[in-house]
Amino acid sequence: MHNQKEYLDDLCDQIDAAVFSGDAVHHEEIRGLLKGYIGRWQRAIFQGEEINAEENGTPPPKPDLTLPAKWMTKYHTAGKDPGYLIRSPRINGVAANTFVWAGADNPAERMLYLILSTHNTIETE
């Protein structure tokens, strides 16, 4: 395990140097390549965390979901239906608040509820 850690660390250092030593992130083709690898790595890491959580009898970790700037969500109960209040910044003088819940008639609202309930939301400025 220790040798594997050192080996991976060396490879990651080489990749890091290649990405940041030039203008690699400014080329769409290279960004696409990197996104593909990063996505595969994230899925593999998350699956490993789920397996470890199952073996340890703990809940699996939730992946992060970064919200657009100045947006926020808050878990809320309206009547008997739990859901999320989504607040977006003022646009043209109008602030937007939306409530989404599992029992909504609108399939898009149900989908958004499912996404929010299975992710940690990260608010940005």
Beta strands, then each sheet from edge to edge (+ up, - down):
strand 1: 64-69
strand 2: 72-78
strand 3: 81-91
strand 4: 94-101
strand 5: 120-124
sheet 1: 1+ 5+
sheet 2: 2+ 3- 4+
end
